Amino acid sequence: MRKLVALMALLAGLALAQTTDSHTVSVTIPSILSLEIDASDFIFDFSNGSLTGNEKVTVNGNDYTKASFAAYNAFIDTATGTQTFAPTSVTGAGSNDYATATVRTNRAQWTVSISSIGGSLAGPLSNSRVSVFAEKDSGKGTSQTSALTTLSAPLTLFKADAGGQGRSVYKIYYLLQMDINDDIPLTGYNSQITINYTLTSP
């Protein structure tokens, strides 16, 4: 009788044994959409006396003289119209003559634009004297400036329509057009604008 009771208890225990179980696998991924631009200031300093006037910057296959006192004197001596100059220096860009823009994202589509311009260059110059050119260095997307483009806002500089995930690097150049007919004040000229960028994704 005791053997029968023990056998029944064993069978009852086996009947209650758990044979299946489960757990979940949870995945959390943040949306990454980041724009970093190293340069803080493009300086066109025609009073700069440390350059010889022969320094050049190549933009889209063309050479442009850096702004300097020597280059400006040569412009005054020989110009009959306009001449486009490269910046004397670019603050924050190391030894580069351009700004480096880095996009980091896990989005397939994105756009980098000049979203607004703070201020206007005082006369006789104007914002339309400034040109911008964006060139892809590495990564995804394409430049939307196939040639020097007059500064305006909004203005798309580069974008990815598909497959834009990862790290993409672009060079942004700014150039300034001078006109021999500009009437510069006796006290000299000093003016600046602020260019604001936006990275967006649908």
JODA-V439011 format. One record per pair of residues at least 12 apart in sequence whose C-alpha atoms are under 7 Angstrom apart, sorted by sequence separation. I is the first residue (numbers start at 1). J is the second residue. D is the distance in whole Angstrom. If there is no record, write none. Layout:
I/J/D + I/J/D
//
This chain:
133/145/6 + 144/156/6 + 145/157/6 + 53/66/7 + 144/157/5 + 133/147/7 + 143/157/6 + 144/158/5 + 53/68/6 + 133/148/5 + 143/158/4 + 132/148/6 + 133/149/6 + 142/158/6 + 143/159/7 + 51/68/6 + 53/70/5 + 131/148/6 + 132/149/5 + 141/158/7 + 142/159/6 + 52/70/6 + 53/71/4 + 67/85/6 + 131/149/5 + 132/150/6 + 141/159/5 + 142/160/6 + 49/68/6 + 66/85/6 + 67/86/6 + 131/150/4 + 132/151/6 + 141/160/4 + 48/68/5 + 49/69/5 + 64/84/7 + 65/85/5 + 66/86/4 + 67/87/6 + 68/88/6 + 130/150/6 + 131/151/5 + 140/160/7 + 46/67/5 + 47/68/6 + 48/69/5 + 49/70/7 + 64/85/6 + 65/86/6 + 66/87/5 + 67/88/5 + 130/151/6 + 45/67/6 + 46/68/4 + 47/69/5 + 64/86/6 + 66/88/5 + 128/150/6 + 44/67/6 + 45/68/6 + 46/69/5 + 128/151/6 + 134/157/6 + 141/164/6 + 127/151/7 + 140/164/5 + 46/72/6 + 139/167/6 + 140/168/5 + 57/86/6 + 139/168/4 + 138/168/6 + 139/169/6 + 138/169/5 + 137/169/5 + 138/170/7 + 136/169/6 + 137/170/5 + 136/170/4 + 137/171/6 + 135/170/6 + 136/171/6 + 117/153/7 + 134/170/7 + 135/171/5 + 116/153/5 + 134/171/6 + 135/172/7 + 115/153/6 + 116/154/6 + 134/172/5 + 114/153/6 + 115/154/5 + 133/172/6 + 134/173/6 + 114/154/5 + 115/155/7 + 133/173/5 + 113/154/7 + 114/155/5 + 132/173/6 + 133/174/7 + 113/155/5 + 114/156/6 + 132/174/5 + 44/87/5 + 45/88/6 + 113/156/4 + 131/174/6 + 132/175/7 + 43/87/5 + 44/88/5 + 112/156/6 + 113/157/5 + 130/174/7 + 131/175/5 + 42/87/6 + 43/88/6 + 112/157/6 + 130/175/6 + 131/176/6 + 43/89/5 + 112/158/5 + 130/176/5 + 42/89/6 + 43/90/6 + 111/158/6 + 112/159/6 + 129/176/6 + 130/177/6 + 42/90/5 + 111/159/4 + 129/177/5 + 41/90/6 + 42/91/6 + 110/159/6 + 111/160/6 + 41/91/5 + 110/160/5 + 39/90/6 + 40/91/6 + 109/160/5 + 110/161/7 + 39/91/6 + 40/92/6 + 109/161/5 + 39/92/4 + 109/162/5 + 38/92/6 + 39/93/5 + 108/162/5 + 109/163/7 + 38/93/6 + 108/163/5 + 109/164/6 + 108/164/4 + 107/164/6 + 108/165/5 + 107/165/5 + 124/182/6 + 106/165/5 + 124/183/7 + 39/99/5 + 105/165/5 + 106/166/6 + 38/99/6 + 105/166/6 + 37/99/7 + 38/100/6 + 104/166/6 + 105/167/7 + 37/100/6 + 38/101/7 + 104/167/5 + 37/101/4 + 103/167/6 + 104/168/7 + 36/101/6 + 37/102/6 + 102/167/7 + 103/168/5 + 35/101/7 + 36/102/5 + 102/168/6 + 103/169/6 + 35/102/6 + 36/103/7 + 102/169/5 + 35/103/5 + 101/169/6 + 102/170/7 + 34/103/6 + 35/104/7 + 100/169/7 + 101/170/5 + 122/191/6 + 34/104/5 + 100/170/6 + 101/171/6 + 121/191/6 + 33/104/6 + 34/105/6 + 100/171/5 + 121/192/6 + 32/104/7 + 33/105/5 + 99/171/6 + 100/172/6 + 121/193/6 + 32/105/5 + 98/171/6 + 99/172/5 + 120/193/6 + 32/106/5 + 98/172/5 + 99/173/7 + 119/193/5 + 31/106/7 + 98/173/5 + 118/193/6 + 119/194/7 + 117/193/7 + 118/194/5 + 117/194/6 + 118/195/6 + 117/195/5 + 116/195/6 + 117/196/6 + 116/196/5 + 114/195/7 + 115/196/6 + 114/196/6 + 115/197/5 + 114/197/4 + 115/198/6 + 113/197/6 + 114/198/6 + 112/197/7 + 113/198/5 + 112/198/6 + 113/199/7 + 112/199/5 + 87/175/7 + 111/199/6 + 112/200/7 + 86/175/5 + 110/199/7 + 111/200/5 + 85/175/6 + 86/176/7 + 110/200/6 + 111/201/6 + 84/175/6 + 85/176/5 + 110/201/4 + 84/176/5 + 85/177/6 + 109/201/6 + 84/177/4 + 109/202/7 + 83/177/6 + 84/178/6 + 82/177/7 + 83/178/5 + 82/178/5 + 83/179/7 + 82/179/4 + 81/179/6 + 82/180/6 + 81/180/6 + 80/180/6 + 79/180/6 + 76/180/7 + 35/199/6
//
